[in-house]
């Protein structure tokens, strides 16, 4: 149990919670559960019982009529009696409660511990879906031992409050004495996990996380157990006085880790087995949730084991807390929500009194598919959730009770149990649960009963046939035939046998009757005349008859549900046809064939161009040529034509080239239907003149010659340009050479002058 006290706001929340409880309580009184049996697939009494809490089974022989399915045996008691079933032949398992241990309530005595809750052990045999209610009584014994463990936040913001707590020991013991003479008190402290981002991990800051001016500051820690439960006021005062403040970084604290260790370390804390356990947590901040561990890379959930070494929690930086498992401890969260008046901690003295006067009845972990609800019967009931019952301001010795309602949602294979107990109190109620899902029909012992033609036994009113016999009354002998093949002949398309509407008897379907009394029919019982479409909540719109799931419309009515009159006025065209023969008139509107457009299916946007598709027919009909020349009359039966000089049809003009390369000009008009056309064809077709072969040949030769001459001239030009380039290159190199201007001393002219000595010059 968690009690959160936020000063100046607690009374307001209490009043609102009480109002909400009464609203929900009186609203529940207005609801009444109606007995109904929502049947599904029923083949046996067991199937019926599992279907719903109010389903009953009639085991009376001959209850079903010939051809009627055995599922009619399953219904509510009232309906079965109405159908003629004897009330003594109805199987309807009820809940059964057995009190195994019920020691009366008693007060504290020197000989034995008090009994504060009764009974102590209850065994329930439940029918799924049917709730069972029993009463648990409670009376708090006077002088019952009380253990109070004070768990305090020692983060820096709690510095002032720690000084007040150091002088609180005597007052706390005085408050506890008002509850009992046998009281113990302990003390523990917590801050936060000593990892980033919760605490500064600098070595100096870990040793002294407070301000520099604070000399009395202890090192950062997660949780430390300071004082085990003791009855000594002096020990409490001494231990608490030796405590100093610490610190961390973020606002949420590690209070959940501390509470987990304070609850699971029972021997170290000193919790007594026969005491009321109270844990008071004092803090001014919220607590870290399990998901916060991702910030520090801590993902492992708490293993709910004690990890205290030298009174210090050693797994604080390794696991995140996800829940508090110890249900015997009452926990009070004392939050500092607003600025406090002088001597604020005197308010804490009321916490033990508050916890001791509040009785919370709840349970531990419930088995799967089990629900528990509590209704407190006391002067001050409170609503704190559907899984607990709460009575407030309960005086010592006052007897209160709780109505506990247990419901099993489904059948269980084996017996299961759970514990119900008041928070903080040792007394426990063990609840053992089993389910009743089978029928106890007390059937006749004969293996060959006359009702089953001496070929089967009775099983809750229906026949269970011997090998070699089948049928509702085992009246079909399959002899050497294969039973599976016989049953296969009762399945349409390998589906359900007789469509689930009949029994396969000797390879033929014996159809059942419908809920309204008529019969299914057909080779596979696939037909009935009760399940056709409805229009305006009328089957077949009231204008037809249902035959095998389809509507057969009366005269002058049509449509899938006979919802339309038979008039075709809206489908009439200009030429007095219906949808131009290219659609059907349904509900006075044209439903066109594919491609044709409403409202009257006159045009087809997606159809091929008839100018191209009918070209071959036009050619053969008018000019007796083309691909259809030999079978024109049969291939073009849907095309009628006339030869014209001028068109009278207003459709687009078609101009197409025929198989001979001539252009044919024609127009098409679509008649009624999809492929009926009337064609108007111009008498003459436009054929181009044949080409001049001589001119073509001559022109080709001349062209080749001309191209050849051009190529030769081009080649010559290229050669000339290359030679010119080489010559210019030679001239340039010649100008650059110096040896060309020098005289060769060895050079002699080739000419020699010779004088004739005899020549006189005359």
Order of alpha helices (4+ residues) and beta strands (2+ residues): beta-alpha-alpha-beta-beta-alpha-beta-beta-beta-beta-beta-beta-alpha-alpha-beta-alpha-beta-alpha-alpha-alpha-beta-beta-beta-beta-beta-beta-alpha-beta-beta-beta-beta-beta-beta-beta-beta-beta-beta-beta-alpha-beta-beta-beta-beta-beta-beta-beta-beta-beta-beta-alpha-alpha-alpha-beta-beta-beta-beta-alpha
